[in-house]
């Protein structure tokens, strides 16, 4: 069984989009009707992800496919639903009955172990949805979408529970935004780490230790994701945005040798970060530990900070452009590590996915549309080149 935890504490960073693309990939690779994928919405207060998956086309929840049974996972009660996705392939959605109920790391770890235990029970899935003629089988993949930071869901030290995780295959897909990077990096004027930085780094080390595999000592459970939503400029005025991108494209900080990533405007409002496109298509190198990734970002962060002090900045106050410059500069040889996932393409139509007034769409419609988008092609390319079979 594979667990994929999609996490990040900043709203609008692309968590829902990434979770949807993961689901498409799982359904595409589904070997038979006995091969089940479970989606767990673990968002505190906001359950838009599961609400989107449960849409029938009239804006109403898909509860007529519900099992009629509440299932407790990690001391939290979930309603289970059977949903039809791509090409009539079905998957399971678990939506919290009370999304305002918070989770701590002990409950989250119990949730993981509860899923493993229940999946190993004979005919658990078949009995759960028996009246809908579901084939017996086991849950092979679990996607957990959450707005909890991973440092909230895992302890800083090994516990009796985390010792049991050695046998569990879990990947943590963390979505980065500039504010999270800045909070973790001591600057030249402030060399002391903040409490937030210390906790995140301590937890990341504990997680890498808990999920370490002696056969693959360089592997890490962390997958670092940088969506174009977090890297493209904040300016929304069409003409101003066009002029900003032209000046940014031609900018070069001569002293620090910071070359701006080229952001190209394409048809239908799409934009693409050209340098990252090249990185996506390159053969990746080995995994990068959390600490090494932070050191890589720090080197780029310091260059931007120095440029700002010298008055030669190319980003101004736009934190999205700062992140784009940092990420593009993190691949000096045009090669990413296998666990770094930078996206290059932005498509404004993707915002319509979370539009609550878009009542004509069903879950299957969303998935089929997204499957044909360039950004999903980028995701599949990086997965394949990294050997991530998902």
C-alpha positions in Angstrom: 0.0 0.0 0.0 1.2 3.5 -0.9 0.4 6.6 1.1 0.7 10.0 -0.6 0.3 13.0 1.8 -0.3 16.3 0.0 0.5 19.1 2.5 1.2 22.8 2.8 -0.1 25.4 5.2 -0.7 28.1 2.6 -4.1 28.2 0.8 -4.0 28.6 -3.0 -0.6 26.9 -3.4 -1.9 24.1 -5.7 -2.7 21.3 -3.2 -6.1 20.5 -4.8 -4.7 20.5 -8.3 -1.8 18.2 -7.3 -4.2 15.8 -5.5 -6.5 15.7 -8.6 -3.5 14.9 -10.8 -2.4 12.1 -8.5 -5.9 10.7 -8.6 -5.9 10.7 -12.4 -2.5 8.9 -12.4 -3.9 6.3 -10.0 -7.0 5.6 -12.1 -4.9 5.4 -15.2 -2.6 2.8 -13.6 -5.5 0.9 -12.0 -4.9 -2.7 -13.0 -8.4 -4.1 -12.2 -11.6 -3.3 -10.5 -10.1 -5.0 -7.4 -7.4 -2.3 -7.3 -8.8 0.5 -5.1 -7.7 4.1 -4.5 -8.8 5.9 -1.3 -9.0 9.7 -1.1 -9.0 11.2 2.4 -10.0 14.9 2.8 -8.2 16.0 5.9 -8.6 19.7 5.5 -9.4 21.6 8.6 -12.7 23.6 8.1 -12.5 23.6 4.3 -13.5 20.4 2.6 -13.6 21.8 -0.9 -11.5 18.9 -2.3 -13.9 16.2 -1.3 -16.9 18.4 -2.2 -15.5 18.8 -5.7 -15.0 15.0 -6.0 -18.6 14.4 -4.9 -20.2 16.7 -7.4 -22.9 15.1 -9.5 -23.4 17.9 -12.0 -26.2 19.7 -10.0 -23.9 20.9 -7.2 -25.2 18.3 -4.8 -23.1 15.8 -2.9 -22.8 12.3 -4.3 -24.2 10.9 -1.1 -26.5 8.4 -2.8 -23.3 6.3 -3.3 -22.5 6.5 0.4 -22.1 3.4 2.4 -24.5 4.7 5.0 -21.8 3.8 7.6 -19.5 6.2 9.5 -16.0 4.9 9.8 -13.6 6.1 12.6 -10.0 6.6 11.5 -7.5 8.0 14.0 -10.3 9.0 16.4 -12.0 11.1 13.6 -15.3 10.1 12.0 -15.5 9.9 8.2 -18.3 9.3 5.7 -17.3 7.0 2.9 -18.5 7.4 -0.7 -18.0 5.5 -3.9 -17.3 7.8 -6.9 -17.1 7.2 -10.6 -14.0 8.8 -12.2 -12.2 8.4 -15.5 -13.6 5.8 -17.9 -16.1 4.6 -15.3 -13.3 3.6 -13.0 -14.4 4.0 -9.4 -12.5 5.3 -6.3 -13.4 5.9 -2.7 -13.7 9.3 -0.9 -13.6 9.7 2.8 -15.0 13.1 4.0 -14.8 14.1 7.7 -18.2 14.4 9.3 -16.9 17.3 11.4 -14.2 19.2 9.5 -13.8 21.7 12.4 -12.4 18.9 14.6 -8.7 19.3 14.6 -6.0 16.6 14.3 -2.7 16.2 16.2 0.2 14.0 15.2 -0.9 11.1 17.4 -4.3 11.0 15.8 -2.8 11.3 12.4 -0.5 8.4 12.9 -3.3 6.3 14.3 -5.3 7.2 11.1 -2.5 5.7 9.0 -2.3 2.5 11.0 -6.2 2.2 11.0 -6.3 2.3 7.2 -3.6 -0.4 7.0 -5.4 -2.5 9.5 -8.9 -2.2 7.9 -7.5 -2.7 4.4 -6.0 -6.0 5.5 -9.4 -7.2 6.8 -11.0 -9.7 4.4 -13.5 -8.1 2.0 -13.5 -4.8 3.9 -14.1 -2.7 0.8 -16.6 -5.1 -0.7 -18.6 -5.2 2.6 -18.4 -1.4 2.8 -20.1 -0.9 -0.6 -21.7 -4.3 -0.9 -25.0 -3.2 -2.4 -23.2 -1.4 -5.2 -21.6 -4.6 -6.5 -18.0 -3.6 -5.7 -15.4 -6.3 -6.5 -13.5 -7.5 -3.5 -9.9 -6.3 -3.3 -7.7 -4.1 -1.2 -6.8 -0.4 -1.1 -3.5 -0.1 -2.9 -3.1 3.7 -2.9 -4.2 6.4 -0.4 -4.1 10.1 -1.2 -4.5 12.4 1.8 -5.2 16.0 1.0 -4.6 18.3 4.0 -4.0 22.0 4.9 -2.0 20.9 7.9 1.7 21.5 7.8 3.6 18.2 7.9 5.3 19.5 11.1 1.8 19.3 12.8 1.3 15.7 11.7 4.6 14.2 12.7 6.5 14.3 16.0 10.1 15.7 16.4 11.3 12.4 18.0 10.7 8.7 17.3 7.7 7.3 19.1 6.4 3.7 19.5 3.9 4.5 16.7 6.5 5.8 14.3 8.5 2.7 14.8 5.7 0.8 13.1 6.0 3.1 10.0 9.2 1.4 8.9 7.0 -1.0 6.9 4.8 1.7 5.4 5.5 3.3 2.1 4.6 7.0 2.5 5.5 10.0 0.5 5.0 13.6 1.7 4.3 16.0 -1.2 5.0 19.5 0.3 4.0 22.6 -1.7 6.3 25.5 -1.3 5.5 29.2 -1.4 7.9 32.1 -0.8 6.8 32.9 2.7 7.6 29.3 3.8 11.0 29.5 2.3 11.7 32.9 3.9 10.6 31.6 7.3 13.1 28.7 7.2 16.1 30.6 6.0 18.3 32.8 8.3 19.2 35.9 6.3 22.5 37.8 6.4 21.0 40.3 8.8 19.3 37.7 11.0 21.5 34.6 11.4 19.4 33.1 14.1 16.8 30.5 13.2 13.3 31.1 14.2 11.3 28.7 16.4 9.3 27.8 13.2 12.5 27.0 11.4 13.8 24.8 14.2 10.6 22.8 14.5 10.3 22.2 10.8 13.9 21.1 10.4 13.7 18.9 13.5 10.5 17.2 12.3 11.9 16.7 8.8 14.9 14.9 10.2 12.7 12.7 12.4 10.5 11.9 9.4 13.4 11.0 7.2 14.8 8.8 10.0 11.4 7.1 10.6 10.9 6.2 6.9 14.5 5.4 6.1 15.1 2.3 4.1 18.5 0.5 4.6 18.4 -0.7 1.0 18.1 2.9 -0.3 19.9 5.1 2.2 19.7 8.2 -0.1 15.9 8.0 -0.5 13.7 10.5 1.4 9.9 10.5 1.8 9.7 14.2 0.9 8.6 15.4 -2.5 9.1 19.1 -2.9 6.5 20.7 -5.2 6.6 24.2 -6.6 3.5 25.1 -8.6 3.3 27.9 -11.1 0.6 29.5 -9.0 3.3 30.2 -6.4 5.8 31.5 -9.0 4.0 33.8 -11.4 3.6 37.5 -10.7 0.9 38.9 -8.6 0.0 41.7 -11.1 -3.4 41.1 -12.6 -3.8 44.1 -14.9 -3.2 42.6 -18.4 -1.2 45.4 -19.9 0.9 46.0 -16.8 1.5 42.3 -16.5 2.7 42.1 -20.1 5.2 44.9 -19.6 6.4 43.4 -16.3 7.1 40.0 -17.9 8.9 41.7 -20.8 11.2 43.6 -18.5 11.6 40.5 -16.3 12.5 38.4 -19.3 15.3 40.7 -20.3 16.7 41.4 -16.8 20.1 40.3 -15.7 21.8 41.3 -12.4 25.3 41.6 -13.6 27.0 41.7 -10.2 25.4 38.6 -8.9 24.8 36.9 -12.2 21.1 36.3 -11.5 19.4 35.5 -14.8 15.7 35.8 -14.6 13.6 32.7 -15.6 11.8 33.5 -18.9 8.1 33.6 -18.4 6.4 33.3 -21.8 2.9 34.3 -22.6 1.0 31.9 -24.8 -2.5 31.5 -26.2 -5.6 31.5 -24.1 -3.9 33.3 -21.2 -1.5 30.5 -20.5 2.0 31.3 -19.2 5.1 29.1 -19.1 8.4 29.4 -17.2 10.7 28.4 -20.0 13.8 27.4 -18.0 11.8 25.1 -15.8 10.3 23.4 -18.9 13.9 22.3 -19.7 14.4 21.0 -16.2 11.2 18.9 -16.4 12.4 17.2 -19.5 15.9 16.4 -18.2 17.0 13.1 -16.6 16.9 13.7 -12.8 19.6 12.9 -10.3 19.3 11.1 -6.9 17.0 12.2 -4.1 17.8 15.4 -2.1 17.4 15.4 1.6 15.3 18.1 3.2 18.3 19.8 4.7 20.1 19.8 1.4 17.1 21.3 -0.4 17.0 24.1 2.2 20.7 24.8 1.6 20.1 24.9 -2.1 17.3 27.5 -1.6 19.4 29.5 0.8 22.1 30.0 -1.8 19.6 31.5 -4.2 17.9 33.5 -1.4 21.1 35.1 -0.4 21.8 36.2 -4.0 18.4 37.9 -4.2 19.0 39.5 -0.8 22.4 40.9 -1.9 20.9 42.2 -5.1 18.1 44.0 -3.2 20.7 45.7 -0.9 22.7 46.8 -3.9 19.6 48.1 -5.7 19.9 45.7 -8.6 16.9 43.5 -7.8 14.9 42.2 -10.7 11.9 41.1 -8.6 10.8 44.2 -6.8 8.4 43.4 -4.0 6.8 40.5 -5.9 7.4 37.5 -3.8 6.1 35.2 -6.5 8.8 36.4 -8.9 11.4 36.0 -6.1 10.4 32.3 -5.7 10.5 31.8 -9.5 14.0 33.2 -9.6 15.1 31.1 -6.7 13.7 27.9 -8.1 15.0 28.5 -11.6 18.5 29.1 -10.1 18.3 25.9 -8.1 19.1 23.8 -11.2 22.4 25.3 -12.4 23.2 22.3 -14.6 19.6 22.0 -15.8 19.0 18.9 -13.8 16.6 18.4 -10.9 16.7 15.8 -8.1 14.2 13.1 -8.4 12.1 14.3 -5.5 11.9 18.0 -6.7 8.8 18.7 -8.8 8.8 22.3 -10.3 5.9 23.0 -12.7 6.3 25.3 -15.6 2.8 25.9 -17.1 0.0 28.0 -15.8 -3.5 27.6 -17.3 -6.1 30.1 -16.0 -8.9 27.7 -16.7 -7.8 25.6 -13.7 -9.3 28.2 -11.4 -12.7 27.2 -12.6 -12.3 23.8 -10.9 -12.9 25.2 -7.5 -15.6 27.6 -8.6 -18.7 26.6 -6.5 -21.0 28.1 -9.1 -19.7 25.8 -11.8 -22.6 23.4 -11.4 -22.4 21.8 -14.9 -19.3 19.9 -14.1 -19.1 16.4 -12.5 -16.1 14.8 -10.9 -15.5 12.7 -14.1 -15.7 16.0 -16.2 -13.0 17.6 -14.1 -10.7 14.7 -14.3 -11.1 14.2 -18.0 -10.5 17.9 -18.7 -7.4 18.0 -16.4 -5.9 14.9 -18.0 -5.7 16.8 -21.3 -3.9 19.9 -19.9 -0.2 20.6 -20.3 0.4 20.7 -16.6 -0.7 17.1 -16.2 1.7 16.1 -19.0 4.5 17.8 -17.0 3.5 15.8 -13.9 3.5 12.5 -15.7 6.9 13.3 -17.4 8.5 14.1 -14.0 6.9 11.0 -12.4 8.2 8.7 -15.2 11.7 10.2 -15.2 11.9 9.9 -11.4 10.7 6.3 -11.4 7.6 7.3 -9.3 4.9 4.9 -10.4 2.3 6.2 -8.0 
